[in-house]
């Protein structure tokens, strides 16, 4: 009398159970992404707050220029503190700073978004 379980049937049962569990996890993630992560509904794609420039002045310390609608803030950022240094509201100076910012080379994320946009357009046109 052989009472040991058949290795093939045991392996098939184990793989079936694994498939059911993984399928359930994928279904849960799909619904979480679809229904619970709706953060950007009704929000414009353009960012309202932009970091124009940042210069490190020491270990874990830098000065950053942050553009918000209507002005540019110059803030000091340290390990545990953010301080407003000045607020630039002069229209002529704002125009000059925006022109300087537009001449700066685009970031990696800008290039990546532009490339993925091209692929999406090509896919939609097919």
N, C-alpha and C positions, 0 to 999 in steps of 0.2 A: 504494500500500500504506500503510495506516494502522496503524502499530504502537503508537500511544498507547493507554493503557488507558482503558476506558470509565469515566467519572466516576461513574455511577450504581452500577455493580457494585462499584467500589472503595469508595464510601461505605457501601454495604450490608455489605461485608466488615468495614470498620472499625467500624461500629455493632454488628455481631454480636460481634466480638472484645471490644468495650467492655462489652457486655451480659454476656458470659461472665465477664469479669474481675470486674465489679461483683457479679454473682451469687455468684461464689466468695468474694469478700470478705464479703458478707452472711452466707453460710453459715458461714464461719469465725467471725465475730462472734457469731452465734447460738449455736454450740457452745461458744465461750469463755464467754459469759454463762451458759449453761445448766449447764456442768460445772465450770468453773474458778473461778467467782466465788461459791462457796458459803460465804461468811464467816459468815452469820447463821443457820446451821442449828443448832437447839438453844439458841439464845440468846434470852432474853426481850426483848420489845419495849421494856420500860422501861429507861431509862438508869440505871446505878448511880452515875455521877458527874455531878453537875449544877453548873453555875456559877450561883450564886444572885444575886450582884451583882458589879459591877466598877466601879471608880472610877479614872479617870486622874489621876495626880498630877504628871505631867511628860511630856516628850517620850519616847515609847516606854517609859513606866513607869506601872504601875498596881498597885492592890491589889484582889485578888479574893477573894470568899468562895465556897468550893467545898464542896458537900455530898457526903459519902460515907456509906455505911451506918454509922450509929452516932455520927457526929460531923460537925462543920463545920470545915474548915481555912481559915484566913486566910493567903493567900500574897501575897508581893510578886513582881511579874513585871517584869523589865527586858529590855533588848535581848538579853542573853546569859545571863540567870540567873533562876532561880525559887527563892525562899527561903520557907521556912515561918516565918510570923510568930507564929502561935499556933494552938492547937487547942481548939475549943469542944466540951466534952462534957457540960456541965450540961444536964440534961433540961428544966428550966424555960425556960432561955434558948433551947434548941433548938426547943421548941414555939413560943415567941414568934417566932423567926426564920422558922420554917416558915409560920406564919400570915401574917406580913408578905409572904413570898414568894408565897403563894397569892393575895393581893390585888393583886399586880402584874399589869398587863395582859399577856395572852399575846403571845408573839412572832409575827412574820410566819410563821415555819415552823409554829407551832402552829395558826394560822388556816388555813394551806394544807393541813396534814394533816387537819384537821377537815372542810374542804370536799371534799377528794378522797375522804375516807371516806364522805361523803354520796353522792357520785357513784357510788362503788363499790357502795354498798348499793342505790341506785336501779337500777343496771345489773344487779345480781344478782337483784333482785326481778322483773325483766321476764321 
